[in-house]
Amino acid sequence: MIGSVKDKKMITVFEPIDFKVPRPAELIDELDIEALGKSEGKRDLPPTNAKTPDSNELNFKHTFHSKVTQASLRVQESYAKLSSAITSLNVEAEVAEVERLPSIFEEKAKNKRSTLRAEVKRAEEEVSVLEDEMDLFKRENKIKRGAHYPESVIMTIATFVVLLVVESAMNGYFFAQGNDFGLLGGVLQAGLVSVVNLAAGGLLGFFCLRQLNHVAKWRKYTFGALAIILMFLIFIFNLLVGHYRTALANDPDNAARVGWDTFTADILALGEFDSWMLFIIGCVIAILVSIKAYGADDSYPGYGRLDRKLRAARGEVEDLAEEWSEIIQETFEEVSGRLHELQLSCKDKASQLDAYHNSLQQQMSILEHYTTSLDSAYQTCVMKYREINSQYRSTEAPGYFSQQPEVELAHRFVPPSISDKRAQIKAQLEDISKMTPRLTESLHAIFQRQIQGVTTK
C-alpha cells in the first residue's frame, strides 16, 4: 500500500494509504490529557521528588510508539508489493516477439495461403481446360478473331421490351375498332400479336441466321432453309392478322371466320389501309427483333458462350488473387500494428518502472515525515500534560517537568535493496528502436514476395 502526507501521494498500482498528519490539538483530546493533568495535579502526582515520568506519560509514549509501528508495517507491506512489481516487470517477452515478427508474418501468410491455394489451383485448372477447349474450337471452326458480343444482356432485353410495348401500342389502335373492350381490348390483342412476332424474330435472328456463319455446310443448309420457312411464316402470320383486323372492322361478331375466308380467298386482298399498316408494322418489328437477336451474341454459334466461360474462369482467378492481396495486406497491417503495440508496451513498462522507483523514494520520505510529525506531536502533548498538572498542584512540580521529554519515535524499517533494471530496459528500448527500420524493411520484403505467391501465372 502507498501512503501520503498532506498533499504527497505514493504512485503505485495499489490502493493509496493516507497517513493523516498528526495534529496536537486532536491528540490532546484523543488522549484526554486535560482531564488526566487536572486529576493528577489535584492529587499532587507525580510527587515533587519524582525523577522519571509517571504512568500517564508512559502511556502517551506507548500510544505514539504504536502509531509509528503501525505506519512502519503498512509502509513495509506496500514496499514489498512495489518491490515484487519491480522484480517481475521486464520487457523480455516484447523484445523476443519483436525479433520474431518477420517469421510470425511468414507463418501467418503461409497458413492463410494454404487455405486459398486449393481454390486458386482449381480455378487455374479450369482456365487451362477452357483455354485448350477454346484453342480447339477456333482451329476446328477456322476462327482467327476474338469474340464480339454485348457486355450485358440487359440492354438487349430492354430493347425487346421496348419493341413489344411500341408494337402493342401502335397496333392497339387498329384492333380497337370493333372490339367490345375498346382500346384496352385492342391493346391486349395487339400484345398477343407482338409476342408472336418477337418470338419468331428472336428465333430467326439468334438460332437460324447465326448458323449461316458455321463452317459445317449441313448447318448452313439446314438452318438456311429453316430461316426461309420462318420468314415466310412471319409474312403469312402478319397477312392473316391484317385480314382479321379488316374483318373485325366490318363484322366484329364473325371476325375470325370472315378473316380466314378472305385470307384463303385472296391472301393479298387486305382491303383497308389500316390493315396494310398492321401487316407492315408486324413485319418490321419481326425484322428489327431478328437483327437485335442476331447481335445478342457472337455471330459464330457457340463462340460467345465459350468465350464467356473462359472470361468468367479467368475472372475467378483474378478475384482470388485480389482476395489474396487483401488478406496479405490485412496480415501485413496486423503485424505492423503489433510492432507498434510492442514498442508502446515497452515504453509504458519503462515509464511504469520509473514510477515504481519514484514511489519507493516517496514512500520512505512520507514515512520519515510522518515519524517526525509524531515526535513533535508527542512532545507537545507531554508538555501540555505537565503544564495542566502544574496548574492544579498544591506542591512544587517535579524537576523533570521543565525538561524536554525523552523520546525515541524513529521507525525501525530498513528498506531492502532492489535491483534497478531501468538502465537495462532503456538499453532494450534503444535496441528495439534500432531494429525497427530493419524489421519494417523485412516485413515489406515479405509482403511483396507473398502478394504474388498465391497464383502460378
Phi, psi and omega per residue, in radians:
M1 nan 2.637 -3.133
I2 -1.984 2.433 -3.126
G3 -1.973 3.108 3.103
S4 -2.539 2.634 3.022
V5 -2.131 2.154 -3.030
K6 0.941 -2.006 -3.099
D7 -1.720 0.152 3.109
K8 -1.480 2.365 3.136
K9 -2.319 2.514 3.111
M10 -1.614 2.168 -3.060
I11 -1.533 2.120 3.096
T12 -2.811 -3.125 3.113
V13 -1.545 -0.036 -3.067
F14 -1.737 2.967 3.087
E15 -1.124 2.282 -3.108
P16 -1.299 2.626 3.052
I17 -1.795 2.283 3.062
D18 -1.777 1.854 3.032
F19 -1.405 1.956 -3.119
K20 -1.267 2.233 -3.142
V21 -1.124 2.174 -3.093
P22 -1.163 2.222 3.075
R23 -1.862 2.129 -3.083
P24 -0.904 -0.734 -3.089
A25 -1.073 -0.719 3.137
E26 -1.196 -0.686 3.131
L27 -1.181 -0.597 3.100
I28 -1.099 -0.727 3.097
D29 -1.207 -0.729 -3.115
E30 -1.055 -0.713 -3.096
L31 -1.547 -0.030 3.137
D32 0.972 0.759 -3.037
I33 -1.136 -0.692 -3.103
E34 -1.092 -0.798 -3.134
A35 -1.149 -0.718 3.134
L36 -1.146 -0.700 3.139
G37 -1.107 -0.745 3.130
K38 -1.112 -0.833 -3.068
S39 -1.049 -0.825 -3.097
E40 -1.256 -0.581 3.141
G41 -1.166 -0.741 3.123
K42 -1.089 -0.446 3.125
R43 -1.646 0.114 -3.123
D44 0.945 0.729 3.080
L45 -2.025 2.524 -0.079
P46 -1.210 2.782 -3.107
P47 -1.098 2.771 -3.061
T48 -1.036 -0.603 -3.083
N49 -1.529 0.157 -3.139
A50 -1.168 2.426 -3.096
K51 -1.868 -0.311 -3.074
T52 -2.218 2.741 -3.115
P53 -1.015 2.607 3.125
D54 -1.386 -3.096 -3.061
S55 -1.137 -0.574 3.125
N56 -1.092 -0.807 3.131
E57 -1.139 -0.616 3.087
L58 -1.149 -0.630 3.076
N59 -1.143 -0.702 3.088
F60 -1.021 -0.812 -3.110
K61 -1.080 -0.725 3.125
H62 -1.092 -0.725 3.135
T63 -1.057 -0.789 -3.131
F64 -1.213 -0.630 3.055
H65 -1.061 -0.684 3.136
S66 -1.121 -0.712 3.117
K67 -1.085 -0.737 3.125
V68 -1.131 -0.745 -3.127
T69 -1.106 -0.768 3.130
Q70 -1.085 -0.754 3.128
A71 -1.112 -0.726 -3.138
S72 -1.088 -0.719 -3.133
L73 -1.151 -0.712 -3.137
R74 -1.185 -0.684 3.090
V75 -1.174 -0.685 3.108
Q76 -1.068 -0.708 3.107
E77 -1.114 -0.808 3.121
S78 -1.116 -0.693 3.137
Y79 -1.073 -0.699 -3.134
A80 -1.130 -0.702 3.137
K81 -1.183 -0.737 3.088
L82 -1.108 -0.720 3.127
S83 -1.068 -0.734 3.109
S84 -1.116 -0.718 3.131
A85 -1.106 -0.713 3.130
I86 -1.148 -0.729 -3.110
T87 -1.134 -0.688 -3.086
S88 -1.423 -0.256 -3.084
L89 -1.378 2.173 3.074
N90 -2.749 2.939 -3.131
V91 -2.096 0.378 -3.110
E92 -1.060 -0.763 -3.119
A93 -1.119 -0.714 3.135
E94 -1.122 -0.784 -3.136
V95 -1.080 -0.760 3.139
A96 -1.100 -0.713 -3.141
E97 -1.195 -0.666 3.094
V98 -1.028 -0.758 -3.128
E99 -1.168 -0.468 -3.101
R100 -1.625 -0.010 -3.066
L101 -0.987 -0.759 3.104
P102 -1.030 -0.767 3.133
S103 -1.202 -0.568 3.068
I104 -1.112 -0.754 3.115
F105 -1.068 -0.799 3.124
E106 -1.035 -0.769 -3.092
E107 -1.162 -0.772 3.110
K108 -1.051 -0.792 -3.132
A109 -1.104 -0.703 -3.133
K110 -1.094 -0.788 -3.126
N111 -1.112 -0.740 -3.123
K112 -1.267 -0.605 -3.141
R113 -1.188 -0.670 -3.119
S114 -1.078 -0.590 3.116
T115 -1.205 -0.722 -3.070
L116 -1.445 -0.439 -3.019
R117 -1.081 -0.621 -3.140
A118 -1.101 -0.726 3.105
E119 -1.141 -0.715 3.141
V120 -1.116 -0.741 -3.140
K121 -1.064 -0.769 3.112
R122 -1.071 -0.783 -3.128
A123 -1.128 -0.694 3.130
E124 -1.165 -0.667 3.101
E125 -1.130 -0.685 3.100
E126 -1.106 -0.725 3.102
V127 -1.073 -0.762 -3.128
S128 -1.070 -0.768 3.130
V129 -1.097 -0.777 -3.120
L130 -1.189 -0.596 3.085
E131 -1.135 -0.747 3.074
D132 -1.095 -0.728 3.123
E133 -1.110 -0.691 3.127
M134 -1.153 -0.776 3.113
D135 -1.046 -0.762 3.133
L136 -1.126 -0.749 -3.138
F137 -1.061 -0.750 -3.108
K138 -1.208 -0.647 3.112
R139 -1.173 -0.833 -3.088
E140 -1.137 -0.571 -3.084
N141 -1.795 0.145 3.045
K142 0.957 0.826 3.133
I143 -1.779 2.252 -3.132
K144 -2.166 0.413 -3.133
R145 -2.308 2.952 3.055
G146 -1.456 2.861 -3.137
A147 -1.343 2.531 3.125
H148 -2.249 2.138 3.107
Y149 -2.856 2.814 3.129
P150 -1.079 2.487 3.119
E151 -1.186 -0.513 -3.108
S152 -2.308 2.446 3.102
V153 -1.460 -0.117 -3.070
I154 -1.115 -0.747 -3.133
M155 -1.140 -0.658 3.107
T156 -1.106 -0.818 3.120
I157 -1.095 -0.722 3.138
A158 -1.081 -0.685 3.102
T159 -1.089 -0.762 3.111
F160 -1.062 -0.735 -3.140
V161 -1.122 -0.742 3.131
V162 -1.085 -0.780 3.122
L163 -1.087 -0.687 3.109
L164 -1.083 -0.803 -3.124
V165 -1.152 -0.774 -3.111
V166 -1.078 -0.837 -3.121
E167 -1.121 -0.725 -3.139
S168 -1.101 -0.711 -3.135
A169 -1.163 -0.754 -3.120
M170 -1.183 -0.787 -3.096
N171 -1.315 -0.368 3.130
G172 -1.017 -0.622 3.119
Y173 -1.112 -0.740 -3.088
F174 -1.202 -0.597 -3.126
F175 -1.454 -0.206 -3.083
A176 -1.169 -0.546 -3.121
Q177 -1.197 2.145 3.115
G178 1.506 -0.050 3.141
N179 -1.534 2.324 -3.102
D180 -1.062 -0.481 -3.104
F181 -1.727 0.173 3.062
G182 1.179 -2.457 -3.070
L183 -1.108 -0.665 3.128
L184 -1.085 -0.783 3.106
G185 -1.126 -0.648 3.102
G186 -1.116 -0.722 3.122
V187 -1.122 -0.708 3.129
L188 -1.113 -0.752 3.103
Q189 -1.132 -0.728 3.131
A190 -1.117 -0.593 3.119
G191 -1.105 -0.711 3.116
L192 -1.119 -0.730 3.095
V193 -1.102 -0.717 -3.129
S194 -1.107 -0.680 3.128
V195 -1.083 -0.733 3.128
V196 -1.117 -0.786 3.126
N197 -1.095 -0.714 3.124
L198 -1.144 -0.746 3.140
A199 -1.120 -0.777 -3.131
A200 -1.155 -0.744 3.112
G201 -1.119 -0.683 3.112
G202 -1.108 -0.793 3.108
L203 -1.075 -0.729 -3.127
L204 -1.103 -0.851 -3.058
G205 -1.305 -0.793 -3.000
F206 -1.433 -0.718 -3.030
F207 -1.714 -0.585 -3.043
C208 -1.637 -0.998 -3.035
L209 -1.123 -0.632 -3.141
R210 -1.154 -0.492 3.130
Q211 -1.211 -0.302 3.107
L212 -1.187 -0.279 3.115
N213 -1.538 -0.101 -3.053
H214 -1.270 2.574 -3.124
V215 -1.250 -0.445 -3.126
A216 -1.305 2.111 -3.088
K217 -1.137 -0.641 -3.127
W218 -1.066 -0.574 3.090
R219 -1.180 -0.776 -3.138
K220 -1.028 -0.854 -3.083
Y221 -1.154 -0.814 -3.084
T222 -1.079 -0.919 -3.068
F223 -1.343 -0.395 3.020
G224 -1.139 -0.763 3.095
A225 -1.107 -0.727 3.121
L226 -1.113 -0.649 3.115
A227 -1.091 -0.757 3.127
I228 -1.097 -0.765 3.130
I229 -1.081 -0.751 -3.098
L230 -1.164 -0.701 3.098
M231 -1.124 -0.688 3.113
F232 -1.104 -0.739 3.139
L233 -1.131 -0.667 3.080
I234 -1.079 -0.773 3.136
F235 -1.069 -0.837 -3.132
I236 -1.125 -0.773 -3.122
F237 -1.027 -0.794 -3.105
N238 -1.241 -0.533 3.021
L239 -1.138 -0.756 3.118
L240 -1.064 -0.710 3.101
V241 -1.099 -0.675 3.108
G242 -1.100 -0.768 3.094
H243 -1.073 -0.718 3.135
Y244 -1.112 -0.681 -3.136
R245 -1.139 -0.702 3.108
T246 -1.110 -0.762 3.126
A247 -1.140 -0.617 3.134
L248 -1.113 -0.608 3.141
A249 -1.310 -0.574 -3.057
N250 -1.631 -0.673 -3.081
D251 -2.492 1.336 -3.033
P252 -0.974 -0.614 -3.068
D253 -1.219 -0.499 -3.102
N254 -2.133 0.570 -3.008
A255 -1.061 -0.720 -3.083
A256 -1.143 -0.816 -3.109
R257 -1.206 -0.764 -3.124
V258 -1.134 -0.710 3.132
G259 -1.091 -0.720 3.119
W260 -1.175 -0.672 3.135
D261 -1.117 -0.776 -3.135
T262 -1.208 -0.574 3.125
F263 -1.146 -0.761 -3.122
T264 -1.316 -0.448 -3.140
A265 -1.329 -0.836 -3.138
D266 -2.640 1.782 -2.981
I267 -1.062 -0.541 -3.079
L268 -1.678 0.015 -3.096
A269 -1.541 1.283 -3.130
L270 -1.320 -0.547 2.990
G271 1.560 -0.779 -3.052
E272 -2.081 2.654 3.137
F273 -1.098 -0.720 -3.118
D274 -1.070 -0.623 3.135
S275 -1.211 -0.682 3.062
W276 -1.117 -0.710 3.099
M277 -1.078 -0.707 3.105
L278 -1.078 -0.740 3.107
F279 -1.107 -0.804 -3.111
I280 -1.123 -0.785 -3.140
I281 -1.055 -0.778 3.138
G282 -1.049 -0.767 -3.139
C283 -1.167 -0.743 -3.141
V284 -1.087 -0.778 3.138
I285 -1.077 -0.731 3.130
A286 -1.094 -0.704 3.120
I287 -1.142 -0.786 3.134
L288 -1.067 -0.727 3.125
V289 -1.130 -0.718 -3.130
S290 -1.130 -0.667 3.106
I291 -1.127 -0.798 -3.140
K292 -1.139 -0.689 3.134
A293 -1.166 -0.623 3.111
Y294 -1.070 -0.691 -3.133
G295 -1.559 0.089 -3.141
A296 -1.218 -0.330 3.098
D297 -2.524 3.060 3.110
D298 -0.996 2.539 -3.061
S299 -1.133 -0.353 3.107
Y300 -1.638 2.176 -3.067
P301 -1.016 2.270 3.066
G302 1.508 -0.326 -3.073
Y303 -1.210 -0.791 -3.133
G304 -1.122 -0.745 3.138
R305 -1.065 -0.780 3.135
L306 -1.158 -0.684 3.131
D307 -1.127 -0.675 3.119
R308 -1.154 -0.683 3.095
K309 -1.086 -0.733 -3.141
L310 -1.162 -0.752 3.131
R311 -1.131 -0.672 3.109
A312 -1.121 -0.714 3.121
A313 -1.144 -0.754 3.094
R314 -1.128 -0.662 3.105
G315 -1.090 -0.631 3.109
E316 -1.130 -0.722 3.092
V317 -1.086 -0.747 3.121
E318 -1.120 -0.692 3.114
D319 -1.118 -0.713 3.118
L320 -1.152 -0.675 3.094
A321 -1.126 -0.683 3.108
E322 -1.179 -0.696 3.087
E323 -1.068 -0.711 3.105
W324 -1.108 -0.709 3.118
S325 -1.043 -0.730 3.132
E326 -1.164 -0.711 -3.134
I327 -1.113 -0.823 -3.092
I328 -1.209 -0.545 3.080
Q329 -1.142 -0.777 3.108
E330 -1.100 -0.705 3.123
T331 -1.147 -0.717 3.110
F332 -1.074 -0.800 3.133
E333 -1.134 -0.634 3.109
E334 -1.101 -0.817 -3.123
V335 -1.204 -0.709 3.104
S336 -1.097 -0.714 3.092
G337 -1.124 -0.619 3.108
R338 -1.146 -0.656 3.084
L339 -1.046 -0.773 3.124
H340 -1.120 -0.718 3.123
E341 -1.081 -0.733 -3.139
L342 -1.144 -0.671 3.086
Q343 -1.094 -0.780 3.125
L344 -1.129 -0.683 3.130
S345 -1.071 -0.755 3.118
C346 -1.123 -0.731 3.121
K347 -1.134 -0.701 3.114
D348 -1.116 -0.713 3.130
K349 -1.176 -0.646 3.084
A350 -1.111 -0.731 3.102
S351 -1.143 -0.701 3.125
Q352 -1.118 -0.669 3.122
L353 -1.126 -0.732 3.072
D354 -1.055 -0.738 -3.137
A355 -1.123 -0.685 3.104
Y356 -1.062 -0.837 -3.134
H357 -1.131 -0.682 3.080
N358 -1.110 -0.648 3.119
S359 -1.120 -0.692 3.107
L360 -1.046 -0.820 -3.133
Q361 -1.140 -0.735 -3.130
Q362 -1.140 -0.633 -3.115
Q363 -1.125 -0.772 3.124
M364 -1.149 -0.632 3.109
S365 -1.130 -0.700 3.129
I366 -1.142 -0.743 3.134
L367 -1.108 -0.746 3.120
E368 -1.081 -0.771 -3.117
H369 -1.150 -0.707 3.137
Y370 -1.135 -0.727 3.127
T371 -1.118 -0.747 3.114
T372 -1.086 -0.709 3.130
S373 -1.128 -0.684 3.101
L374 -1.142 -0.668 3.130
D375 -1.068 -0.784 3.136
S376 -1.148 -0.716 3.141
A377 -1.153 -0.630 3.125
Y378 -1.087 -0.811 -3.133
Q379 -1.099 -0.693 3.132
T380 -1.114 -0.737 -3.130
C381 -1.140 -0.760 -3.124
V382 -1.142 -0.767 -3.131
M383 -1.152 -0.598 3.085
K384 -1.157 -0.701 3.095
Y385 -1.062 -0.784 -3.129
R386 -1.161 -0.652 -3.128
E387 -1.133 -0.819 -3.133
I388 -1.177 -0.713 3.113
N389 -1.018 -0.752 -3.101
S390 -1.153 -0.603 -3.115
Q391 -1.156 -0.525 -3.068
Y392 -1.810 0.119 -3.133
R393 -1.475 2.639 3.001
S394 -1.763 -0.180 3.112
T395 -2.032 2.966 -3.133
E396 -1.219 2.471 3.141
A397 -1.240 2.672 3.086
P398 -0.980 2.704 -3.093
G399 -1.134 -0.541 -3.068
Y400 -1.292 -0.171 3.099
F401 -1.057 -0.494 -3.090
S402 -1.483 -0.101 -3.123
Q403 -1.704 2.686 3.067
Q404 -1.177 2.410 -3.133
P405 -1.085 2.451 3.053
E406 -1.394 2.285 -3.065
V407 -2.493 2.507 3.043
E408 -2.326 1.284 -3.066
L409 -1.690 0.146 3.135
A410 -1.128 2.412 3.138
H411 -1.241 2.764 -3.107
R412 -1.841 0.139 -3.068
F413 -1.382 2.133 3.066
V414 -1.978 1.927 -3.073
P415 -1.125 2.344 3.107
P416 -1.232 2.719 3.135
S417 -1.271 2.469 -3.130
I418 -2.179 2.336 3.133
S419 -1.130 2.210 -3.132
D420 -1.586 1.875 -3.085
K421 -1.715 0.187 -3.069
R422 -1.100 -0.728 3.136
A423 -1.149 -0.672 3.140
Q424 -1.123 -0.811 -3.136
I425 -1.167 -0.639 3.085
K426 -1.068 -0.735 3.109
A427 -1.115 -0.684 3.112
Q428 -1.153 -0.636 3.064
L429 -1.101 -0.716 3.103
E430 -1.134 -0.648 3.097
D431 -1.099 -0.739 3.126
I432 -1.108 -0.716 3.119
S433 -1.083 -0.664 3.129
K434 -1.241 -0.588 -3.128
M435 -1.311 -0.442 -3.000
T436 -0.958 -0.866 3.127
P437 -1.036 -0.717 -3.137
R438 -1.173 -0.723 3.124
L439 -1.122 -0.752 3.134
T440 -1.069 -0.749 3.112
E441 -1.113 -0.719 3.128
S442 -1.126 -0.743 3.118
L443 -1.106 -0.696 3.107
H444 -1.124 -0.712 3.132
A445 -1.106 -0.749 3.102
I446 -1.107 -0.715 3.134
F447 -1.045 -0.831 -3.127
Q448 -1.119 -0.639 3.141
R449 -1.254 -0.718 -3.080
Q450 -1.290 -0.538 -3.057
I451 -1.155 -0.351 3.104
Q452 -1.827 0.066 -2.959
G453 -1.557 -0.034 -3.039
V454 -1.574 -0.461 -3.131
T455 -1.883 2.753 3.127
T456 -1.774 -0.078 -3.113
K457 -2.088 nan nan
